[in-house]
Structures are given as structure tokens and as C-alpha cells.
């Protein structure tokens, strides 16, 4: 006897409707397993993402280089630094020039700096993508009486600069605020800077990259600059990731194993109570593979339903608890794992059902 996939699924659904209590129990087991794992490993993953995001917002993956008073840095070296494999992007800031609103004589002054980068697209992170544009941080614009960011400023020599909007600074460059920024394009050998801001791709590379930058800028001589990194926060982040990860994973294996054992026990009990039915199917020509496929399909359907309900219940529970949601990839992986564990729990019962001798089973009263 051979049946199509659609026919096997239809027959599996018919059998599940006939055994509603056992079906609901298996669905509940998978859903509870999903909820348990989410409230342990999932909650830990959500907290870890929240911690990492909070720490990253402080510029933890950045290196801040400042020239000593009376000295400058060669902005052209930034091109070499940006070529380090660990560096995502980098920017150089020129010495500050005090400027004031052209319409307010004797008004407040704020520093104006030229910013260069080997990656011109980086200027978008500061609020502009146009080389040559001049913009200001909100604090600077308010201080000079141009909160809209549209106006003009001039320095002590009468040089005027037209403002075209508001700018933002990354967390690592917060020490430069308030300031106006003029976008100078790519640095060349004649450009002089007093500050470098370098963003690395991973917190684990901050220390090594900082050392490389120091070696390049000092050239073997006495350093005329200082380098600042949030190494303590880097170390704290790594510690939190490790500790939270271990805590979240501690109960996952037990929950999965327990669910598989319970499902296997339920399916085994169900098969023992339907021995004559499987014997009759074998007598009518059903192959062992067909019986196995039928039982596994039933378990698969219940596992999918259980994982779906568990996912919904988990999301709602975390929302009610006010706990950060784990990443979407966590839910997707857990859903697949739940379905796989639930289905695997039905393997032994399915094989057992397929090996029933039809003659022996039909003799059972």
C-alpha cells in the first residue's frame, strides 16, 4: 500500500482528531518546553543584547586619540589606520577655530573644526554626506542663536561659513561637543588634526588596534598624543556576555531532553493501545515505512502547533514581564529545534509501530 504525502497528512490529521486528549497533551508539552527555554536562554539572550547595545552606545568599540597641547597629528595617517583589518571607519578633526553668529556682534563663540575621513560616506553619520558642508551640534547651534542650523558664522579674521543644518557626533567623540563641523573630504599630507576617532569592528580588537595606532603615530619616538579607550567597559561587556550566556544555557538541554522523553512515552502508550489497528493496517498491505511515516507525521504536526503556540505565549509573557525580547534568530532557531525534538521523540514509537507483527496483533482480544 502506497500513499501520497497529502494522503499521509490527511490520515494523520484524522487520527489526531480521534485522539484529542493525547494530541492536546503533546502540543502542551512542546509549548511548555518552548516557553521554558525562552524564559531561560531566551531571556538571557534578550538581556545580553540589551547590555551589548547599551555598552556599545557609550563608544566602547572606539579609540579616541588626542594630540598633546601645542602639537598636531598628520591627518594623512588616518588613511593608513583605516586600512587596518580591524577598523570599520575613522575620522580626523582639525584644531578648533572660534566662530560666532554673523548677525550677533560680540555673541557667544563656539569651536569650528574640519573633519576628514578616508570614507566620505561616513559623513552621513555626522548628519551630512556633502563634502564642504558646515553643520553644528544642537548645543553649539543653540549657543550661537541659530537653533535651526540655517545661518552663517564668521571667525576673527572675517572668514564666513554658511551653516546647512544640524550635525551629530558619535559617542566616542562626545568630548568635542559643542562644536561646528566642516566636512573636508579625504585627508592629505598637508592636513593637520588634533583628534582621531577610530571605530573598530569588535570589542575584542580594541586593545590590539589601539597599540597599532600608537606605534604608527609615534613612529618609534616619544608619543606626543594620548589614546583613550573604554577598555574597562570592553572587559565588562565580555564578562557579562559570558556569564549571561552560561546562565541562559544551563536549563536548555534538560528542557529539550525532558520534552523528547515525555513525547516518546505518550506516543508509545498510544501505539500500545492501538496495536490491533496497526496490525490491521499491516494485514491490509501497509508497509513498515508507511506506518513509520504516519506516526512521525502525526508527531510533526503536533510539534509545529506546539511551537507556534509556545512562541506566541513566550512573546506575550516577556512583554508582560517587561523583559527585552531575544533576537528574531533565537525564536526561529528555537522553533526549528522544538519541532525537531518533538519529531525525534516520536521516532522510537514510530519504528516500534512499524515492526508489529500483523498476525500476532490481530490475535489480541
Residue pairs with C-beta under 8 A, 6 or more apart in sequence:
1 281
1 284
1 285
1 286
1 287
1 290
2 287
2 290
3 11
3 290
8 290
8 293
8 294
8 297
9 297
9 301
11 294
12 294
12 297
12 298
12 301
13 301
15 294
15 298
16 23
16 298
16 301
16 302
17 23
19 270
22 266
22 269
22 270
23 302
25 266
26 263
26 266
26 267
26 299
26 302
26 303
26 306
26 342
27 302
27 305
27 306
27 309
28 306
29 259
29 262
29 263
29 266
29 306
29 342
30 259
30 263
30 302
30 303
30 305
30 306
30 307
30 310
30 338
30 341
30 342
31 306
31 307
31 309
31 310
31 313
32 259
32 310
33 255
33 256
33 258
33 259
33 306
33 310
33 338
33 341
34 306
34 307
34 309
34 310
34 311
34 313
34 314
34 334
34 335
34 338
35 310
35 313
35 314
35 317
36 251
36 255
37 251
37 252
37 255
37 256
37 334
37 338
38 310
38 311
38 314
38 317
38 318
38 326
38 331
38 334
39 314
39 317
39 318
40 248
40 250
40 251
40 252
40 255
41 248
41 249
41 251
41 252
41 326
41 330
42 248
42 314
42 318
42 326
42 330
42 331
42 334
43 248
43 318
43 323
43 326
44 244
44 245
44 247
44 248
44 249
45 248
45 326
45 327
45 330
46 318
46 323
46 324
46 325
46 326
46 327
47 244
47 323
47 324
48 240
48 241
48 244
48 245
48 248
49 324
49 326
49 327
50 324
51 237
51 240
51 241
51 244
52 237
52 241
55 233
55 236
55 237
57 171
58 171
58 230
58 233
59 170
59 171
59 172
59 173
59 174
59 230
60 203
60 206
60 230
60 233
60 234
60 237
61 88
61 199
61 200
61 201
61 202
61 203
61 206
61 234
62 170
62 171
62 172
62 197
62 198
62 199
62 200
62 229
62 230
63 172
63 196
63 197
63 198
63 199
63 200
63 206
63 209
63 210
63 213
63 227
63 228
63 229
64 172
64 173
64 175
64 195
64 196
64 197
64 227
64 228
64 229
65 73
65 195
65 196
65 197
65 198
65 213
65 217
65 225
65 226
65 227
65 228
66 194
66 195
66 225
66 226
66 228
67 73
67 193
67 194
67 195
67 224
67 225
68 224
68 225
68 226
71 224
71 225
72 95
72 192
72 193
72 194
73 92
73 192
73 193
73 194
73 195
73 196
73 217
73 225
74 189
74 191
74 192
74 193
75 92
75 94
75 116
75 187
75 188
75 191
75 192
75 193
76 187
76 188
76 189
76 191
77 216
77 217
78 90
78 91
78 92
78 116
78 117
78 118
78 187
78 193
78 196
79 118
79 186
79 187
80 216
81 87
81 90
81 196
81 198
81 213
81 216
82 89
82 90
82 117
82 118
82 119
84 209
84 212
86 200
86 201
86 202
86 205
86 208
86 209
87 198
87 199
87 200
87 201
87 209
88 199
88 200
88 201
89 117
89 119
89 122
89 125
89 198
89 199
90 117
90 118
90 119
90 196
90 197
90 198
90 199
91 115
91 116
91 117
91 122
91 126
91 173
91 196
91 197
92 115
92 116
92 117
92 187
92 191
92 193
92 195
92 196
92 197
93 113
93 114
93 115
93 173
93 176
93 193
93 194
93 195
93 196
93 197
94 113
94 114
94 115
94 116
94 184
94 191
94 192
94 193
94 194
95 113
95 192
95 193
95 194
96 111
96 112
96 113
96 179
96 194
97 111
97 112
97 113
97 155
98 109
98 110
98 111
98 112
98 155
98 156
99 109
99 110
99 111
99 112
99 144
99 153
99 154
99 155
99 161
99 180
100 106
100 107
100 108
100 109
100 110
100 144
100 153
100 154
101 107
101 108
101 144
101 145
101 146
101 151
101 152
101 153
102 151
102 152
102 153
102 154
102 160
103 145
103 151
103 152
104 144
104 145
107 144
107 145
108 143
108 144
108 145
109 144
110 136
110 140
110 143
110 144
110 178
110 179
110 180
111 140
111 176
111 178
111 179
111 180
112 134
112 153
112 155
112 161
112 179
112 180
112 181
112 182
113 176
113 179
113 180
113 181
113 182
113 195
114 181
114 182
114 183
114 184
114 191
115 123
115 126
115 181
115 182
115 183
115 184
116 184
116 185
116 186
116 187
116 191
116 193
117 123
117 186
117 187
118 186
118 187
120 129
120 131
120 185
120 186
121 129
123 129
123 130
123 131
123 133
123 183
125 168
125 170
126 135
126 167
126 168
126 169
126 181
126 183
127 135
127 165
127 166
127 167
127 168
128 135
128 164
128 165
128 167
128 181
128 183
130 164
130 183
131 183
131 184
131 185
132 182
132 183
132 184
132 185
133 164
133 165
133 182
133 183
134 153
134 161
134 162
134 163
134 164
134 180
134 181
134 182
134 183
135 149
135 163
135 164
135 165
135 166
135 167
135 180
135 181
135 183
136 144
136 146
136 149
136 163
136 166
136 167
136 178
136 179
136 180
136 181
137 166
137 167
137 168
137 169
137 177
137 178
137 179
137 180
137 181
138 147
138 166
138 178
139 177
139 178
140 177
140 178
140 179
140 180
141 147
141 148
141 149
141 163
141 166
143 178
144 153
146 153
146 163
149 163
149 164
149 165
149 166
150 163
150 164
150 165
151 162
151 163
152 160
152 161
152 162
152 163
153 160
153 161
153 163
153 180
154 160
154 161
155 161
161 180
161 182
163 180
167 180
167 181
169 176
169 177
169 179
170 197
170 199
172 197
172 199
173 195
173 197
176 195
184 191
187 193
196 213
198 209
198 213
200 206
200 209
203 234
203 237
203 238
204 234
204 238
206 229
206 230
206 231
206 234
207 229
207 231
207 234
210 227
210 229
213 227
214 223
214 227
217 223
217 225
218 224
218 225
256 337
256 341
259 338
259 341
259 342
259 345
260 341
260 342
260 344
260 345
261 345
262 345
263 299
263 303
263 341
263 342
263 345
263 346
264 345
264 346
264 347
264 348
264 349
267 295
267 299
267 345
267 346
267 349
267 350
268 348
268 349
268 352
270 349
271 278
271 295
271 349
271 352
271 353
275 356
275 361
275 364
276 361
276 362
276 364
278 291
278 353
278 356
278 361
279 356
279 357
279 358
279 359
279 360
279 361
279 362
279 364
280 358
280 361
280 362
281 290
281 291
282 291
282 356
282 357
282 358
282 361
283 358
283 359
283 362
288 354
288 355
289 354
291 350
291 353
291 354
291 356
292 350
292 351
292 353
292 354
294 350
295 346
295 349
295 350
295 353
295 354
296 343
296 346
296 347
296 350
298 346
299 342
299 343
299 345
299 346
299 350
300 339
300 342
300 343
300 346
302 342
303 338
303 339
303 341
303 342
303 343
304 339
306 338
306 342
307 334
307 335
307 338
307 339
307 342
308 335
310 338
311 331
311 334
311 335
314 331
315 325
315 331
318 324
318 325
319 325
